Amino acid sequence: MRVKLAVQTFSSSVSDALEYCEKYLNIPSFQYAEATATFCKNINNVFDLLNTRNFLGSTQFKKPLYKGSEEFLRNFVQTSISYLSTVTNYEGVNILQTSRKTGFLGLIICLVSVQNLFEDLVKSGTLNFLLTYKLSQDHLEMFFAAVRRRGGFSNNPTAWQFEQAYKRLLIHSEIASSESANCLAQDSTSILNVTSKKVKNPSLDVLYEFEEDFSPDLQEQYIVNHNKILNCVYICDVVEYIAGFVSKKLGQTLNCNECAKSVTTSDSTCKLLNRKNRGGLSKPTKDVVKVCTVAESIIKTETNFSIPKIMLKLISAAMRNLNFRELFLCLSEHCLEQDPLDGHIIQLIRLILKNYFTIRLHHINSTKNQITDRIRQRLTKTIHFRNQ
């Protein structure tokens, strides 16, 4: 079972997206999505409580369980068990009375077990706090995934194959989770680690100019796409939401304080951003949103993403369609003593475009590379028994 897919589906983000489509966009197909949104949010809170890792959690559900959280834990466990016990399927039958009861019973058992561990260990004074993520089997699952990867096409190794894979993992590398594994690492716990090195990512050369220009047909298509984006509330909200992530990332990496202040603001009219914000999201300035909107128009205009240096081509195309006189006017005096052809404003816009295009290209490539029909996943036991 792919646990990470279940966690991504039953999450607060999905709950917020459902409520956003129902209450703000008024999409008819999401008219009765409130119950589904409540279900996703409740399951998300249960997952968070069963995966607490540190004291810096953004919500009470993600923080460790210590003596002061006894009342919160008791009330949450009782409320969650009551909710899980009343969930019904599409026929109105209680889910605990059907053949799909395993997952719900498992969550109820885990909640009761955590409450009992809290009373035996924390309340008694044996431990100061309890990190529930340390009780999960994620680390063992990641170890098994690493062993299976060592076996090539065979994900059911023999004893000898397991021994050889274990030796190689123990000596040569630190175990890390794969994107195709059942679960992903939630902290920096080392598994069979001997030594490890940090790999530096090469930075983009912001002085590079792509030589190829837009043809008249592509320029006309760009104008059409840009107008469509400006007239679509949903796309504008999504672009501004991504722009918020870009501005947050730039604010953490820029060395110039003036430039770092120019990418974030305290006010935003984006309904999606305000709906999903719980205090930790950054709100982009209008200039950042303008740059990202042009970048999205370029993405929708480009048809071939497999050509060499596609990132540089997209950045160059976006730069040609931006009006620099209307962007980052707050930095005008700041850039007076800099090179006008390569001042901080130019570099800042390039960095915004690079980060936005990186996010969009990753999404486009991951969507195109998805395998729709996995024969091995459906016939894995048959393949093993036939020694294939």
C-alpha positions in Angstrom: 0.0 0.0 0.0 1.3 3.5 -0.9 0.9 5.2 2.5 2.2 8.5 1.2 -0.6 8.7 -1.4 -3.2 8.2 1.3 -1.7 10.9 3.5 -1.6 13.3 0.6 -5.3 12.6 -0.2 -6.7 12.8 3.3 -5.0 16.1 4.1 -5.9 19.7 5.1 -4.8 20.8 1.7 -7.4 18.7 0.0 -10.0 19.8 2.5 -9.2 23.4 1.8 -9.3 22.8 -1.9 -12.8 21.2 -1.7 -14.1 24.1 0.4 -12.5 26.6 -2.0 -14.2 25.0 -5.0 -17.5 24.8 -3.2 -17.7 28.2 -1.4 -15.6 30.5 -3.5 -15.7 29.2 -7.1 -19.3 27.8 -6.7 -18.5 24.8 -9.0 -21.7 22.7 -9.3 -19.9 19.4 -9.0 -18.5 20.4 -5.6 -21.9 21.5 -4.2 -22.1 18.9 -1.5 -18.4 18.6 -0.7 -18.5 19.8 2.9 -18.8 16.3 4.4 -15.9 15.1 2.3 -13.8 18.1 3.4 -14.6 17.4 7.0 -13.6 13.8 6.6 -10.2 14.7 5.0 -9.5 17.2 7.8 -10.4 14.8 10.6 -8.2 12.0 9.1 -5.4 14.6 8.6 -5.5 15.5 12.3 -5.4 11.8 13.3 -2.3 11.3 11.0 -0.6 14.4 12.5 -1.2 13.1 16.1 0.3 9.7 15.2 3.3 11.4 13.6 4.5 14.0 16.0 8.2 14.7 15.6 9.3 18.0 17.3 8.2 20.9 19.5 8.0 23.3 16.5 4.8 21.8 15.1 2.5 24.4 13.5 -0.6 22.9 15.2 -1.3 21.2 18.5 -1.7 17.9 16.6 1.9 18.0 15.4 3.5 18.8 18.8 4.8 16.1 21.2 2.6 14.7 23.9 3.7 15.9 27.4 1.9 16.2 30.7 0.3 19.5 29.8 -1.5 17.9 26.8 -3.4 15.3 28.8 -6.8 16.9 28.5 -6.3 17.7 24.8 -5.3 14.1 24.1 -8.2 12.7 25.9 -10.8 14.9 24.2 -9.2 14.4 20.8 -9.1 10.6 21.1 -12.7 10.4 22.2 -13.9 12.8 19.5 -11.9 11.0 16.7 -13.0 7.5 17.8 -16.7 8.7 17.9 -16.3 10.2 14.4 -14.6 7.1 12.9 -17.2 4.9 14.5 -20.1 6.7 12.8 -18.6 6.9 9.2 -20.8 5.1 6.7 -20.3 4.0 3.1 -22.4 5.1 0.1 -25.1 2.6 1.0 -25.5 4.0 4.5 -23.9 1.0 6.3 -21.5 1.7 9.1 -18.0 1.3 7.8 -17.0 -0.9 10.7 -19.5 -3.4 9.6 -18.2 -3.7 6.1 -15.2 -5.4 4.5 -13.4 -2.1 4.3 -13.2 -1.7 8.1 -9.5 -2.5 8.4 -8.1 1.0 8.0 -10.7 2.6 10.4 -10.2 -0.1 13.0 -6.4 0.4 12.7 -6.7 4.2 13.4 -9.0 3.5 16.4 -6.5 1.0 17.8 -3.6 3.4 17.3 -5.4 6.2 19.0 -6.2 4.0 22.0 -2.6 2.7 22.1 -1.1 6.2 22.1 -3.4 7.2 24.9 -2.4 4.1 27.0 1.3 4.8 26.2 0.9 8.4 27.3 -0.6 7.3 30.7 2.1 4.6 31.2 5.1 6.6 30.2 4.5 10.3 30.3 1.9 10.6 33.0 3.9 8.3 35.3 7.1 10.4 34.8 9.1 7.8 32.9 9.3 10.1 29.9 9.1 13.9 29.6 7.2 13.7 26.3 6.2 11.2 23.7 7.1 11.4 19.9 4.6 9.2 18.2 6.6 9.2 14.9 9.3 7.2 16.6 6.8 4.4 17.1 5.9 4.1 13.4 7.3 1.5 11.1 8.4 4.1 8.4 12.1 3.5 9.0 11.7 -0.2 8.7 9.6 0.3 5.5 12.3 2.5 4.0 15.0 -0.1 4.8 12.9 -2.8 3.0 12.4 -0.5 0.1 16.2 0.0 -0.2 16.7 -3.8 -0.1 14.1 -4.3 -2.8 15.9 -1.7 -5.0 19.1 -3.7 -4.6 17.3 -6.7 -6.1 16.7 -5.1 -9.5 13.5 -6.4 -11.0 12.9 -8.9 -8.2 11.2 -7.3 -5.2 11.0 -10.6 -3.4 14.6 -11.4 -2.6 16.0 -14.8 -1.4 17.9 -15.1 1.9 21.2 -14.9 0.0 20.1 -11.8 -2.0 18.9 -10.1 1.2 22.3 -10.8 2.9 24.2 -9.3 0.0 22.0 -6.3 -0.2 22.3 -5.7 3.6 26.1 -5.8 3.4 26.2 -3.3 0.5 23.8 -0.9 2.3 25.7 -1.2 5.5 29.1 -0.5 4.0 28.6 1.9 1.1 25.7 4.3 1.6 23.1 5.7 3.9 19.6 4.4 3.4 17.3 7.0 1.8 13.7 6.8 0.7 12.8 6.7 -2.9 9.9 8.6 -4.6 8.4 5.3 -5.6 8.6 3.8 -2.1 5.6 3.2 0.1 6.5 6.0 2.5 8.7 9.0 2.7 11.1 10.1 5.5 9.6 12.7 7.9 12.8 13.5 9.8 16.6 13.1 9.5 16.9 9.8 11.3 20.0 7.9 10.0 19.5 4.3 9.0 22.7 2.1 8.5 24.7 5.3 8.0 28.5 5.1 7.7 29.3 8.3 5.9 27.4 10.8 3.8 28.2 13.9 1.8 26.2 16.9 0.8 25.9 17.4 -2.9 26.0 21.0 -4.1 23.5 22.0 -6.8 25.0 24.2 -9.6 23.4 27.6 -9.8 21.8 29.1 -12.9 23.9 31.5 -14.8 21.6 34.6 -14.7 23.7 36.4 -17.3 22.8 33.9 -20.0 20.6 35.1 -22.8 18.8 32.7 -25.1 19.3 33.5 -28.7 16.0 32.3 -30.1 13.1 34.7 -30.4 9.3 34.1 -30.3 7.7 33.8 -33.7 4.7 36.0 -34.5 2.3 33.0 -34.1 3.7 32.2 -30.7 3.6 35.9 -29.6 -0.1 36.0 -30.7 -0.8 32.8 -28.8 1.0 34.2 -25.7 -1.3 37.2 -25.7 -4.4 35.0 -25.9 -3.1 32.8 -23.1 -2.2 35.8 -21.0 -5.8 37.3 -21.4 -7.3 33.9 -20.5 -5.3 33.8 -17.3 -6.3 37.3 -16.3 -10.0 36.5 -16.8 -9.9 33.2 -14.9 -10.2 33.6 -11.1 -9.1 30.1 -10.4 -5.9 30.3 -12.4 -5.1 33.7 -11.0 -5.5 32.3 -7.4 -3.3 29.3 -8.2 -0.6 31.5 -9.8 -0.6 33.8 -6.7 -0.4 30.8 -4.4 2.7 29.5 -6.2 4.1 33.0 -6.2 3.8 33.0 -2.4 6.0 30.0 -2.2 8.5 31.6 -4.6 8.6 34.8 -2.5 9.1 32.8 0.6 12.0 30.9 -0.9 13.6 34.1 -2.2 13.2 35.8 1.1 15.2 33.0 2.8 18.1 33.0 0.2 18.6 36.6 -0.9 21.5 38.4 0.6 20.1 41.9 -0.1 17.7 43.0 2.6 16.0 45.6 0.4 15.3 43.0 -2.3 14.1 40.4 0.2 11.6 42.9 1.6 10.3 43.7 -1.9 8.9 40.2 -2.6 6.6 39.7 0.4 3.7 41.7 1.8 1.2 41.4 4.7 -2.0 41.8 2.5 -3.4 39.6 -0.2 -6.7 39.3 -2.0 -6.1 35.7 -3.1 -9.0 33.7 -1.7 -7.1 30.4 -2.1 -4.0 31.7 -0.2 -6.1 33.2 2.6 -8.1 30.0 2.8 -5.1 27.8 3.2 -3.0 30.2 5.3 -2.6 29.1 9.0 0.0 31.7 9.7 3.0 30.1 7.9 2.4 31.1 4.2 4.0 34.0 2.6 2.0 36.6 0.7 3.7 37.8 -2.5 3.7 41.4 -3.7 1.9 42.5 -6.8 5.2 42.7 -8.7 6.0 39.1 -8.0 2.5 38.1 -9.0 2.8 40.0 -12.3 6.1 38.2 -13.1 4.6 34.8 -12.3 1.6 35.5 -14.4 3.7 36.2 -17.4 5.7 33.1 -16.6 2.5 31.0 -16.6 1.5 32.5 -19.9 4.9 31.4 -21.4 4.4 27.9 -20.0 1.0 27.6 -21.7 2.4 28.9 -24.9 5.4 26.6 -25.1 4.7 23.2 -26.6 8.0 21.4 -26.5 9.6 21.0 -23.1 12.2 18.4 -24.1 14.6 20.7 -26.0 18.0 21.5 -24.5 18.3 24.5 -22.2 14.5 24.8 -21.9 14.8 26.7 -18.6 16.9 29.4 -20.3 14.6 29.7 -23.2 11.6 30.1 -21.0 13.3 32.8 -18.9 14.4 34.7 -22.0 10.9 34.6 -23.4 9.4 35.8 -20.2 11.9 38.6 -19.9 10.9 39.9 -23.4 7.3 40.2 -22.4 7.8 42.0 -19.1 7.6 45.8 -18.7 10.5 46.5 -16.3 9.4 50.2 -15.8 6.3 49.0 -14.0 8.1 46.4 -11.7 9.6 46.9 -8.3 9.4 50.6 -8.3 10.3 50.5 -4.6 13.8 49.4 -5.6 14.4 52.3 -8.0 16.6 54.3 -5.7 18.3 51.1 -4.5 19.5 50.3 -8.0 20.8 53.8 -9.0 24.4 52.9 -8.2 24.2 49.5 -9.9 24.7 48.4 -13.5 21.4 49.3 -15.3 21.7 46.1 -17.5 22.4 43.8 -14.6 21.1 45.5 -11.4 19.3 43.9 -8.6 15.9 44.3 -10.2 17.0 42.3 -13.3 18.6 39.6 -11.1 15.5 39.5 -8.9 13.2 39.0 -11.8 15.4 36.3 -13.2 15.4 34.4 -9.9 11.6 34.7 -9.6 11.2 33.2 -13.1 13.7 30.5 -12.4 12.0 29.3 -9.3 8.5 29.5 -10.8 9.6 27.6 -14.0 11.3 25.0 -11.9 8.0 24.3 -10.0 6.0 24.2 -13.2 8.4 22.1 -15.2 8.6 19.5 -12.4 4.8 19.2 -12.4 4.7 18.9 -16.2 7.4 16.2 -16.3 5.9 14.2 -13.4 2.5 14.3 -15.1 3.9 13.1 -18.5 6.0 10.4 -16.9 3.2 8.7 -15.0 2.6 5.1 -16.1 -1.1 4.6 -16.5 -1.2 0.8 -16.8 1.2 -1.0 -14.4 1.0 -4.7 -15.4 3.6 -5.7 -12.8 1.6 -4.1 -10.0 -1.5 -6.2 -10.9 0.4 -9.4 -11.7 3.3 -9.3 -9.4 2.6 -12.7 -7.7 2.1 -14.4 -11.1 5.4 -13.0 -12.3 7.2 -14.3 -9.2 5.7 -17.8 -9.4 6.7 -18.1 -13.1 10.2 -17.0 -12.2 10.1 -13.9 -14.5 
